[in-house]
Amino acid sequence: MDKITIGRINSPRAAQAFCDYMRSHNISVTFELYDGLYHLFITDLSSEDFTCAELRDFLSNPDNPKYLDASWNEGTSNFSAPMRLGSSGTLLKGFWQRSGVVTKSLTAISILVTLLTVFGENTTLTRWLTIADPLTWQGSLNEIYSGQIWRLITPIFLHFMVLHILFNMMWLWDLGGTIEHNQSAKFLLFFVLSIGMLSNIIQYLSHGPAFGGMSGVVYGLLGYIWMRSRKPQSGYRLHSTIVVFMLVWLGLGFTGILGPIANAAHLSGLILGIAYGLGWNNYE
């Protein structure tokens, strides 16, 4: 009998809890690990709509006591989680596996560029990586028009403070890794390059060439996962507190209290990411 995929969850315990809950409704749901996610399946087509609706409720409030009750009453004793908590080696391995080759490469390039430019203090190299040379800029992208097209993307690898790169790499590792595991390395690479270039251009048009950082891409990743998580079958999940925190941080940037911030890149990255997410929800 053919299996019908109804969604994906990134936690084996959450997957088992949902299966136990659906068993209380006499619906059999199974799951299998694939590409770092737990894919949920049913075999009864007639229960698909109901099960998807229940999965949507589960993902929006997994701590509801009814799921714990179902696990207690319906759960089996033969399930074992593939990882044991409490081991530093296991936690480190889990952290490393959370990202894929593209996420790791983007992180490594960002760290390398930041070190080579000495957080922007090496002005000779930094001037070659900004969208236009800030010292000779006269209002146009002459360098790009002359063939230096790398400048469209390289500003995302520039970081000027320790907290700046730590903040961006943390979110890139988490959000980028989620997309890479959920979809593919090629999709993430396309996403980062397109969002990066577009947010760089918008920031340039807004405030000139003196900017850098992965933040526009990070907000694009956030917007994409935020929208994708609204569709339970997508396998994406994003806690509302993360969205609130990032939106508050975005708003604080516009007040000026955080210092010079590439606000146009942040906002445009978020809007583009939301557009990508909504479009993919309709496409999939």
Backbone as CSV, one residue per row, in Angstrom:
resi,resn,N_x,N_y,N_z,CA_x,CA_y,CA_z,C_x,C_y,C_z
1,MET,0.848,-1.197,0.000,0.000,0.000,0.000,0.883,1.246,0.000
2,ASP,0.558,2.228,-0.829,1.347,3.440,-0.934,1.243,4.271,0.338
3,LYS,2.370,4.909,0.684,2.395,5.797,1.839,2.210,7.235,1.375
4,ILE,1.492,8.006,2.169,1.230,9.405,1.861,1.985,10.263,2.864
5,THR,2.844,11.125,2.373,3.602,12.015,3.247,2.727,13.177,3.678
6,ILE,2.642,13.401,4.980,1.810,14.498,5.486,2.626,15.617,6.111
7,GLY,3.914,15.402,6.318,4.730,16.455,6.899,6.059,15.937,7.393
8,ARG,6.848,16.840,7.938,8.170,16.500,8.452,8.397,17.213,9.769
9,ILE,9.085,16.538,10.687,9.380,17.071,12.016,10.857,16.827,12.293
10,ASN,11.499,17.773,12.983,12.936,17.622,13.205,13.296,16.925,14.507
11,SER,12.298,16.470,15.271,12.554,15.800,16.543,11.911,14.416,16.554
12,PRO,12.661,13.354,16.886,12.067,12.015,16.932,11.024,11.881,18.036
13,ARG,11.249,12.575,19.152,10.280,12.494,20.247,8.969,13.181,19.869
14,ALA,9.084,14.313,19.165,7.865,14.990,18.716,7.120,14.138,17.696
15,ALA,7.863,13.504,16.792,7.231,12.625,15.800,6.498,11.479,16.478
16,GLN,7.151,10.878,17.490,6.509,9.769,18.200,5.286,10.234,18.967
17,ALA,5.371,11.446,19.563,4.229,11.982,20.306,3.027,12.183,19.394
18,PHE,3.274,12.679,18.183,2.160,12.877,17.258,1.575,11.541,16.808
19,CYS,2.449,10.564,16.554,1.958,9.229,16.157,1.096,8.623,17.263
20,ASP,1.531,8.793,18.526,0.760,8.266,19.649,-0.599,8.955,19.737
21,TYR,-0.583,10.283,19.520,-1.848,11.021,19.591,-2.815,10.566,18.504
22,MET,-2.317,10.384,17.284,-3.195,9.952,16.202,-3.684,8.520,16.410
23,ARG,-2.895,7.712,17.108,-3.350,6.361,17.414,-4.586,6.390,18.305
24,SER,-4.677,7.441,19.144,-5.867,7.578,19.993,-7.106,7.882,19.169
25,HIS,-6.909,8.320,17.918,-8.013,8.545,16.980,-8.158,7.375,15.998
26,ASN,-7.476,6.281,16.293,-7.513,5.082,15.441,-6.959,5.341,14.037
27,ILE,-5.973,6.240,13.961,-5.300,6.525,12.693,-3.830,6.173,12.848
28,SER,-3.332,5.361,11.948,-1.949,4.929,12.014,-1.047,5.913,11.269
29,VAL,-0.112,6.515,12.001,0.883,7.411,11.425,2.263,6.842,11.756
30,THR,3.102,6.745,10.762,4.471,6.269,10.972,5.454,7.346,10.542
31,PHE,6.703,7.178,10.920,7.710,8.151,10.500,9.032,7.466,10.222
32,GLU,9.808,8.099,9.335,11.119,7.588,8.954,12.098,8.750,8.887
33,LEU,13.337,8.471,9.275,14.382,9.489,9.230,14.951,9.584,7.830
34,TYR,14.977,10.823,7.284,15.537,11.043,5.953,16.098,12.449,5.877
35,ASP,17.377,12.557,5.528,18.044,13.864,5.401,17.922,14.700,6.667
36,GLY,18.017,14.045,7.827,18.012,14.770,9.090,16.643,15.143,9.616
37,LEU,15.572,14.774,8.896,14.215,15.081,9.337,13.397,13.802,9.414
38,TYR,12.339,13.841,10.233,11.463,12.685,10.415,10.187,12.905,9.599
39,HIS,10.065,12.125,8.529,8.947,12.253,7.610,7.775,11.417,8.120
40,LEU,6.614,12.045,8.189,5.403,11.393,8.699,4.575,10.845,7.542
41,PHE,4.070,9.620,7.723,3.311,8.962,6.662,2.002,8.394,7.187
42,ILE,1.018,8.354,6.296,-0.209,7.596,6.536,-0.469,6.743,5.297
43,THR,-1.308,5.738,5.443,-1.658,4.886,4.302,-3.127,5.005,3.930
44,ASP,-3.901,5.649,4.791,-5.336,5.782,4.543,-5.623,7.172,3.975
45,LEU,-5.909,7.235,2.683,-6.143,8.514,2.017,-7.316,9.269,2.625
46,SER,-8.314,8.556,3.098,-9.519,9.208,3.624,-9.240,9.995,4.900
47,SER,-8.140,9.703,5.571,-7.831,10.400,6.826,-6.827,11.530,6.626
48,GLU,-6.455,11.803,5.371,-5.390,12.772,5.116,-5.749,14.165,5.609
49,ASP,-6.924,14.665,5.258,-7.299,16.030,5.640,-7.336,16.187,7.156
50,PHE,-7.939,15.217,7.832,-8.041,15.285,9.291,-6.659,15.232,9.935
51,THR,-5.816,14.329,9.444,-4.479,14.174,10.019,-3.634,15.424,9.796
52,CYS,-3.726,16.016,8.612,-2.971,17.248,8.327,-3.422,18.388,9.240
53,ALA,-4.736,18.474,9.471,-5.259,19.508,10.364,-4.755,19.289,11.793
54,GLU,-4.719,18.032,12.217,-4.219,17.723,13.556,-2.724,18.010,13.661
55,LEU,-1.987,17.736,12.589,-0.554,18.024,12.589,-0.313,19.523,12.696
56,ARG,-1.127,20.305,12.007,-1.013,21.768,12.084,-1.242,22.240,13.519
57,ASP,-2.237,21.685,14.192,-2.488,22.040,15.588,-1.334,21.609,16.480
58,PHE,-0.801,20.420,16.205,0.314,19.906,17.003,1.539,20.803,16.882
59,LEU,1.873,21.211,15.657,3.054,22.036,15.441,2.908,23.430,16.062
60,SER,1.687,23.910,16.145,1.463,25.232,16.725,1.487,25.202,18.250
61,ASN,1.222,24.029,18.844,1.208,23.933,20.308,1.563,22.512,20.748
62,PRO,2.835,22.103,20.551,3.226,20.721,20.864,3.226,20.401,22.355
63,ASP,3.175,21.445,23.199,3.206,21.216,24.648,1.818,21.018,25.252
64,ASN,0.797,20.982,24.415,-0.547,20.754,24.910,-0.596,19.442,25.690
65,PRO,-1.180,19.421,26.890,-1.214,18.205,27.710,-1.863,17.001,27.031
66,LYS,-2.722,17.247,26.042,-3.395,16.114,25.406,-2.409,15.209,24.675
67,TYR,-1.298,15.776,24.223,-0.304,14.961,23.529,0.482,14.108,24.520
68,LEU,0.758,14.655,25.689,1.416,13.879,26.731,0.514,12.750,27.205
69,ASP,-0.774,13.056,27.357,-1.727,12.024,27.761,-1.789,10.897,26.738
70,ALA,-1.768,11.274,25.460,-1.831,10.257,24.408,-0.586,9.376,24.427
71,SER,0.570,9.974,24.652,1.803,9.201,24.711,1.781,8.238,25.896
72,TRP,1.194,8.689,26.984,1.111,7.841,28.173,0.147,6.676,27.945
73,ASN,-0.981,6.973,27.291,-2.016,5.945,27.117,-1.807,5.073,25.893
74,GLU,-1.246,5.650,24.824,-1.149,4.939,23.553,0.283,4.572,23.175
75,GLY,1.254,5.194,23.816,2.646,5.014,23.411,3.145,3.602,23.593
76,THR,4.078,3.228,22.735,4.678,1.907,22.811,6.006,2.004,23.549
77,SER,6.504,0.897,23.983,7.737,0.890,24.765,8.956,0.538,23.933
78,ASN,8.781,0.367,22.610,9.902,-0.073,21.788,10.581,1.053,21.027
79,PHE,10.233,2.284,21.364,10.867,3.425,20.687,12.059,3.891,21.485
80,SER,13.153,4.127,20.795,14.339,4.679,21.446,14.875,5.805,20.593
81,ALA,15.177,6.927,21.232,15.686,8.079,20.491,17.091,7.781,20.008
82,PRO,17.459,8.260,18.829,18.771,7.950,18.289,19.918,8.671,18.975
83,MET,19.612,9.687,19.806,20.679,10.405,20.487,20.383,10.456,21.973
84,ARG,21.414,10.372,22.788,21.278,10.498,24.224,21.769,11.869,24.643
85,LEU,20.943,12.558,25.431,21.332,13.879,25.907,22.362,13.745,27.022
86,GLY,23.107,14.797,27.233,24.027,14.811,28.343,25.460,14.533,27.951
87,SER,25.698,14.065,26.743,27.050,13.788,26.285,27.548,14.968,25.484
88,SER,28.674,15.555,25.873,29.191,16.709,25.141,29.558,16.331,23.722
89,GLY,30.065,15.091,23.538,30.400,14.642,22.197,29.176,14.538,21.321
90,THR,28.090,14.027,21.898,26.849,13.904,21.146,26.284,15.267,20.794
91,LEU,26.339,16.192,21.759,25.821,17.539,21.505,26.638,18.238,20.434
92,LEU,27.969,18.066,20.492,28.826,18.681,19.486,28.562,18.091,18.110
93,LYS,28.380,16.763,18.070,28.086,16.105,16.804,26.753,16.588,16.245
94,GLY,25.761,16.735,17.132,24.457,17.225,16.697,24.533,18.642,16.164
95,PHE,25.345,19.483,16.844,25.528,20.862,16.382,26.187,20.882,15.005
96,TRP,27.204,20.061,14.810,27.924,20.019,13.544,27.021,19.526,12.422
97,GLN,26.200,18.513,12.716,25.341,17.931,11.688,24.128,18.793,11.382
98,ARG,23.897,19.821,12.189,22.727,20.668,11.964,22.839,21.441,10.659
99,SER,24.066,21.674,10.192,24.256,22.400,8.944,24.767,21.460,7.868
100,GLY,24.734,21.937,6.620,25.222,21.151,5.494,26.427,21.814,4.866
101,VAL,26.835,21.303,3.724,28.080,21.760,3.103,28.016,23.229,2.699
102,VAL,26.871,23.703,2.213,26.757,25.111,1.812,26.791,26.020,3.037
103,THR,26.053,25.650,4.076,26.050,26.447,5.301,27.443,26.520,5.898
104,LYS,28.114,25.383,5.966,29.483,25.352,6.504,30.425,26.211,5.649
105,SER,30.281,26.121,4.332,31.157,26.883,3.434,30.925,28.383,3.585
106,LEU,29.679,28.803,3.659,29.365,30.221,3.825,29.903,30.747,5.153
107,THR,29.776,29.943,6.192,30.298,30.327,7.502,31.818,30.463,7.453
108,ALA,32.479,29.474,6.843,33.943,29.502,6.755,34.433,30.699,5.951
109,ILE,33.773,30.985,4.828,34.177,32.126,3.996,34.002,33.437,4.768
110,SER,32.887,33.547,5.492,32.635,34.769,6.272,33.707,34.973,7.329
111,ILE,34.060,33.913,8.037,35.091,34.016,9.081,36.446,34.354,8.459
112,LEU,36.770,33.684,7.352,38.057,33.928,6.692,38.165,35.372,6.199
113,VAL,37.126,35.841,5.529,37.134,37.212,5.006,37.228,38.222,6.152
114,THR,36.499,37.962,7.229,36.531,38.872,8.379,37.928,38.940,8.982
115,LEU,38.593,37.785,9.074,39.946,37.759,9.625,40.937,38.440,8.680
116,LEU,40.824,38.170,7.376,41.745,38.758,6.410,41.592,40.276,6.324
117,THR,40.355,40.748,6.474,40.124,42.199,6.426,40.307,42.845,7.791
118,VAL,40.560,42.006,8.817,40.758,42.488,10.193,39.574,43.370,10.605
119,PHE,38.374,42.840,10.408,37.139,43.545,10.757,37.053,44.910,10.068
120,GLY,37.542,44.965,8.836,37.465,46.190,8.049,38.657,47.101,8.195
121,GLU,39.584,46.771,9.109,40.756,47.616,9.317,41.727,47.525,8.140
122,ASN,41.746,46.378,7.462,42.557,46.236,6.252,41.770,46.879,5.111
123,THR,41.920,48.178,4.961,41.084,48.926,4.016,41.378,48.557,2.562
124,THR,42.613,48.156,2.276,42.958,47.804,0.890,42.108,46.634,0.409
125,LEU,42.033,45.569,1.215,41.235,44.404,0.837,39.743,44.696,0.951
126,THR,39.361,45.387,2.018,37.941,45.690,2.225,37.365,46.469,1.053
127,ARG,38.136,47.425,0.518,37.660,48.235,-0.606,37.412,47.392,-1.854
128,TRP,38.078,46.228,-1.959,37.865,45.336,-3.104,36.641,44.445,-2.931
129,LEU,36.068,44.434,-1.737,34.954,43.535,-1.466,33.634,44.266,-1.248
130,THR,33.676,45.579,-1.047,32.430,46.340,-0.943,31.790,46.460,-2.327
131,ILE,30.530,46.828,-2.370,29.811,46.876,-3.639,30.391,47.953,-4.566
132,ALA,30.981,48.976,-3.976,31.731,50.014,-4.712,32.784,50.553,-3.759
133,ASP,33.867,51.049,-4.282,34.954,51.563,-3.448,34.475,52.820,-2.704
134,PRO,34.340,52.741,-1.382,33.808,53.896,-0.640,34.674,55.148,-0.741
135,LEU,35.977,54.963,-1.008,36.881,56.110,-1.037,36.872,56.855,-2.369
136,THR,36.452,56.175,-3.428,36.440,56.826,-4.741,35.038,56.908,-5.330
137,TRP,34.070,56.423,-4.593,32.692,56.353,-5.094,32.132,57.743,-5.379
138,GLN,31.509,57.869,-6.532,30.905,59.148,-6.921,29.454,58.979,-7.341
139,GLY,28.807,57.961,-6.784,27.378,57.814,-7.013,26.977,56.764,-8.025
140,SER,27.934,56.005,-8.538,27.590,54.959,-9.507,28.430,53.710,-9.236
141,LEU,28.014,52.600,-9.842,28.698,51.328,-9.648,29.696,51.084,-10.785
142,ASN,30.647,51.977,-10.911,31.604,51.889,-12.015,32.405,50.597,-11.993
143,GLU,32.776,50.141,-10.801,33.577,48.924,-10.693,32.818,47.711,-11.224
144,ILE,31.544,47.621,-10.883,30.732,46.494,-11.359,30.523,46.590,-12.862
145,TYR,30.267,47.792,-13.353,30.086,47.976,-14.793,31.355,47.629,-15.572
146,SER,32.504,47.741,-14.909,33.767,47.438,-15.583,34.138,45.956,-15.494
147,GLY,33.284,45.151,-14.837,33.510,43.705,-14.795,33.768,43.108,-13.432
148,GLN,33.819,43.923,-12.381,34.073,43.396,-11.030,32.755,42.946,-10.388
149,ILE,32.147,41.944,-11.006,30.791,41.540,-10.604,30.751,40.855,-9.248
150,TRP,31.910,40.410,-8.727,31.908,39.777,-7.411,31.416,40.735,-6.337
151,ARG,31.543,42.044,-6.614,31.131,43.040,-5.620,29.633,42.981,-5.314
152,LEU,28.853,42.382,-6.200,27.411,42.273,-5.945,27.116,41.375,-4.752
153,ILE,27.989,40.394,-4.479,27.730,39.428,-3.408,28.709,39.534,-2.255
154,THR,29.978,39.945,-2.513,30.991,39.880,-1.448,30.707,40.730,-0.207
155,PRO,29.896,41.789,-0.272,29.622,42.514,0.983,29.007,41.645,2.081
156,ILE,28.333,40.552,1.720,27.712,39.721,2.759,28.755,39.032,3.627
157,PHE,29.997,38.938,3.137,31.047,38.259,3.906,31.849,39.221,4.785
158,LEU,31.594,40.515,4.665,32.315,41.510,5.465,31.625,41.700,6.812
159,HIS,32.403,41.677,7.890,31.868,41.945,9.223,32.866,42.825,9.967
160,PHE,32.343,43.768,10.762,33.195,44.801,11.328,33.303,44.764,12.852
161,MET,32.585,43.831,13.483,32.657,43.671,14.933,32.523,42.191,15.278
162,VAL,33.077,41.807,16.427,32.987,40.404,16.860,31.527,39.994,17.042
163,LEU,30.745,40.829,17.721,29.330,40.497,17.931,28.585,40.432,16.605
164,HIS,29.000,41.249,15.665,28.372,41.282,14.347,28.477,39.912,13.673
165,ILE,29.672,39.365,13.630,29.842,38.076,12.937,29.297,36.920,13.776
166,LEU,29.416,36.989,15.097,28.873,35.919,15.935,27.360,35.812,15.776
167,PHE,26.693,36.948,15.804,25.238,36.987,15.656,24.823,36.416,14.296
168,ASN,25.478,36.880,13.246,25.110,36.431,11.901,25.427,34.962,11.662
169,MET,26.576,34.493,12.126,26.951,33.100,11.896,26.065,32.144,12.702
170,MET,25.661,32.560,13.886,24.760,31.733,14.684,23.451,31.488,13.946
171,TRP,22.874,32.556,13.414,21.601,32.423,12.723,21.766,31.773,11.349
172,LEU,22.880,32.044,10.684,23.132,31.374,9.407,23.243,29.872,9.614
173,TRP,23.978,29.449,10.631,24.162,28.025,10.914,22.821,27.358,11.208
174,ASP,21.994,28.020,12.005,20.717,27.432,12.409,19.690,27.489,11.282
175,LEU,19.423,28.682,10.761,18.383,28.844,9.748,18.822,28.288,8.401
176,GLY,20.062,28.578,8.009,20.564,28.049,6.744,20.639,26.539,6.760
177,GLY,21.113,25.973,7.886,21.175,24.522,7.999,19.810,23.874,7.907
178,THR,18.803,24.538,8.486,17.438,24.011,8.417,16.945,23.930,6.975
179,ILE,17.176,25.000,6.214,16.740,25.008,4.817,17.527,23.988,4.002
180,GLU,18.822,23.901,4.245,19.643,22.953,3.480,19.204,21.518,3.718
181,HIS,18.872,21.171,4.964,18.419,19.820,5.274,17.001,19.581,4.764
182,ASN,16.158,20.599,4.860,14.763,20.440,4.437,14.609,20.364,2.924
183,GLN,15.444,21.116,2.213,15.300,21.164,0.764,16.557,20.657,0.068
184,SER,17.529,21.498,-0.149,18.757,21.008,-0.779,19.850,22.056,-0.672
185,ALA,21.084,21.617,-0.862,22.222,22.534,-0.853,22.121,23.522,-2.014
186,LYS,21.692,23.035,-3.182,21.569,23.906,-4.351,20.543,25.001,-4.111
187,PHE,19.427,24.635,-3.482,18.400,25.643,-3.223,18.923,26.697,-2.259
188,LEU,19.610,26.267,-1.191,20.142,27.229,-0.235,21.146,28.157,-0.901
189,LEU,22.009,27.610,-1.756,23.000,28.442,-2.439,22.320,29.476,-3.321
190,PHE,21.311,29.043,-4.079,20.553,29.984,-4.906,19.888,31.044,-4.044
191,PHE,19.309,30.617,-2.929,18.597,31.532,-2.040,19.552,32.598,-1.493
192,VAL,20.697,32.164,-0.973,21.652,33.095,-0.371,22.204,34.067,-1.407
193,LEU,22.555,33.554,-2.587,23.110,34.428,-3.621,22.088,35.457,-4.094
194,SER,20.859,35.014,-4.317,19.843,35.944,-4.826,19.432,36.962,-3.774
195,ILE,19.173,36.501,-2.551,18.804,37.427,-1.473,19.976,38.354,-1.167
196,GLY,21.188,37.791,-1.146,22.364,38.603,-0.855,22.546,39.725,-1.856
197,MET,22.484,39.400,-3.134,22.674,40.428,-4.166,21.565,41.472,-4.132
198,LEU,20.331,41.036,-4.013,19.217,41.984,-4.027,19.243,42.902,-2.809
199,SER,19.499,42.335,-1.617,19.540,43.170,-0.415,20.754,44.104,-0.440
200,ASN,21.869,43.656,-1.029,23.043,44.537,-1.174,22.720,45.725,-2.071
201,ILE,22.061,45.459,-3.184,21.713,46.539,-4.116,20.762,47.530,-3.459
202,ILE,19.779,47.019,-2.733,18.809,47.905,-2.076,19.487,48.742,-0.993
203,GLN,20.379,48.122,-0.228,21.112,48.875,0.791,21.987,49.947,0.138
204,TYR,22.631,49.606,-0.962,23.469,50.569,-1.688,22.638,51.755,-2.176
205,LEU,21.494,51.466,-2.773,20.638,52.535,-3.276,20.122,53.415,-2.147
206,SER,20.020,52.828,-0.949,19.505,53.576,0.194,20.564,54.430,0.877
207,HIS,21.783,53.860,1.073,22.780,54.568,1.878,24.199,54.503,1.319
208,GLY,24.379,54.096,0.084,25.718,54.073,-0.476,26.456,52.767,-0.221
209,PRO,27.759,52.723,-0.529,28.501,51.466,-0.539,29.154,51.049,0.778
210,ALA,29.136,51.882,1.795,29.863,51.589,3.038,29.029,50.713,3.966
211,PHE,28.966,49.418,3.649,28.211,48.486,4.482,28.732,47.079,4.239
212,GLY,28.334,46.169,5.101,28.690,44.764,4.930,27.979,43.917,5.964
213,GLY,27.983,42.608,5.738,27.395,41.686,6.708,26.379,40.747,6.089
214,MET,26.174,39.634,6.778,25.252,38.588,6.334,23.827,38.825,6.825
215,SER,23.579,39.940,7.510,22.288,40.138,8.171,21.110,40.164,7.206
216,GLY,21.295,40.752,6.032,20.198,40.771,5.065,19.806,39.366,4.657
217,VAL,20.801,38.508,4.458,20.539,37.104,4.132,19.871,36.408,5.309
218,VAL,20.361,36.671,6.519,19.778,36.047,7.715,18.301,36.388,7.834
219,TYR,17.961,37.655,7.613,16.544,38.032,7.677,15.752,37.395,6.531
220,GLY,16.404,37.181,5.394,15.745,36.461,4.315,15.458,35.015,4.706
221,LEU,16.428,34.356,5.348,16.230,32.989,5.827,15.095,32.934,6.838
222,LEU,15.082,33.919,7.737,14.022,33.984,8.740,12.655,34.110,8.081
223,GLY,12.527,35.065,7.146,11.244,35.280,6.484,10.775,34.048,5.737
224,TYR,11.717,33.367,5.087,11.366,32.160,4.329,10.850,31.061,5.249
225,ILE,11.598,30.754,6.306,11.188,29.685,7.220,9.907,30.065,7.959
226,TRP,9.763,31.337,8.286,8.544,31.812,8.951,7.317,31.492,8.104
227,MET,7.367,31.812,6.831,6.239,31.539,5.953,6.061,30.032,5.699
228,ARG,7.168,29.321,5.517,7.082,27.888,5.259,6.508,27.145,6.461
229,SER,6.798,27.641,7.679,6.302,26.976,8.885,4.794,27.106,9.029
230,ARG,4.189,28.011,8.277,2.727,28.162,8.306,2.029,27.042,7.540
231,LYS,2.811,26.244,6.811,2.276,25.101,6.086,2.845,23.833,6.724
232,PRO,2.067,23.129,7.553,2.601,21.998,8.314,3.276,20.938,7.456
233,GLN,2.766,20.702,6.257,3.339,19.665,5.399,4.758,19.996,4.952
234,SER,5.171,21.246,5.113,6.493,21.644,4.642,7.611,21.061,5.497
235,GLY,7.308,20.696,6.736,8.325,20.171,7.636,9.086,21.241,8.386
236,TYR,8.779,22.518,8.126,9.451,23.611,8.811,8.706,23.965,10.097
237,ARG,9.483,24.381,11.084,8.880,24.830,12.336,9.725,25.966,12.892
238,LEU,9.101,27.052,13.285,9.818,28.211,13.813,9.046,28.753,15.004
239,HIS,9.703,28.779,16.155,9.036,29.236,17.363,8.736,30.724,17.273
240,SER,7.577,31.097,17.761,7.133,32.495,17.649,8.063,33.449,18.391
241,THR,8.730,32.981,19.460,9.626,33.873,20.200,10.823,34.293,19.349
242,ILE,11.261,33.418,18.446,12.372,33.771,17.557,11.945,34.878,16.607
243,VAL,10.737,34.727,16.058,10.217,35.747,15.142,10.099,37.092,15.859
244,VAL,9.533,37.077,17.062,9.358,38.319,17.825,10.711,38.959,18.119
245,PHE,11.676,38.144,18.572,13.011,38.670,18.883,13.640,39.325,17.666
246,MET,13.584,38.652,16.520,14.225,39.179,15.319,13.518,40.431,14.805
247,LEU,12.205,40.478,14.925,11.466,41.665,14.482,11.743,42.856,15.409
248,VAL,11.854,42.576,16.712,12.202,43.649,17.656,13.603,44.172,17.354
249,TRP,14.535,43.248,17.087,15.904,43.650,16.741,15.915,44.481,15.468
250,LEU,15.095,44.087,14.511,14.974,44.846,13.262,14.476,46.264,13.552
251,GLY,13.451,46.359,14.389,12.901,47.670,14.731,13.890,48.546,15.472
252,LEU,14.673,47.942,16.386,15.668,48.703,17.133,16.727,49.298,16.203
253,GLY,17.027,48.573,15.122,18.009,49.078,14.172,17.592,50.411,13.573
254,PHE,16.305,50.596,13.372,15.809,51.842,12.777,15.809,53.004,13.775
255,THR,15.920,52.704,15.082,15.937,53.782,16.075,17.294,54.447,16.176
256,GLY,18.348,53.756,15.730,19.688,54.309,15.806,20.447,53.952,17.066
257,ILE,19.792,53.324,18.056,20.467,53.036,19.325,21.485,51.899,19.187
258,LEU,21.414,51.125,18.108,22.365,50.043,17.883,23.562,50.491,17.056
259,GLY,23.596,51.764,16.719,24.686,52.268,15.897,24.372,52.155,14.421
260,PRO,25.401,52.274,13.560,25.167,52.175,12.109,24.768,50.762,11.706
261,ILE,23.563,50.604,11.211,23.003,49.299,10.843,22.521,49.358,9.402
262,ALA,22.713,48.269,8.664,22.231,48.203,7.275,20.744,47.861,7.276
263,ASN,19.942,48.830,7.723,18.512,48.581,7.898,17.806,48.227,6.598
264,ALA,18.195,48.859,5.504,17.541,48.578,4.224,17.797,47.138,3.793
265,ALA,19.012,46.639,4.042,19.327,45.246,3.713,18.527,44.292,4.588
266,HIS,18.406,44.613,5.872,17.644,43.763,6.788,16.185,43.672,6.353
267,LEU,15.573,44.839,6.156,14.149,44.871,5.823,13.880,44.245,4.461
268,SER,14.705,44.568,3.483,14.488,44.000,2.145,14.735,42.498,2.152
269,GLY,15.742,42.039,2.920,15.986,40.609,3.024,14.794,39.885,3.608
270,LEU,14.212,40.463,4.667,13.027,39.864,5.291,11.859,39.793,4.312
271,ILE,11.594,40.895,3.617,10.472,40.934,2.673,10.684,39.943,1.533
272,LEU,11.903,39.872,1.017,12.197,38.925,-0.065,12.066,37.490,0.422
273,GLY,12.540,37.215,1.637,12.407,35.874,2.190,10.961,35.472,2.372
274,ILE,10.139,36.401,2.849,8.705,36.136,2.991,8.082,35.837,1.634
275,ALA,8.462,36.616,0.626,7.928,36.404,-0.725,8.331,35.031,-1.252
276,TYR,9.585,34.648,-1.046,10.043,33.328,-1.468,9.243,32.237,-0.766
277,GLY,9.052,32.404,0.553,8.338,31.392,1.325,6.894,31.233,0.898
278,LEU,6.217,32.348,0.697,4.818,32.286,0.245,4.736,31.667,-1.148
279,GLY,5.671,32.036,-2.012,5.676,31.470,-3.350,5.917,29.982,-3.341
280,TRP,6.841,29.538,-2.507,7.147,28.103,-2.446,5.983,27.317,-1.828
281,ASN,5.297,27.929,-0.854,4.116,27.266,-0.280,3.066,27.003,-1.348
282,ASN,2.880,27.946,-2.250,1.894,27.792,-3.312,2.376,26.835,-4.390
283,TYR,3.695,26.788,-4.590,4.259,25.925,-5.633,4.240,24.460,-5.204
284,GLU,4.584,24.219,-3.944,4.744,22.845,-3.461,3.397,22.148,-3.254
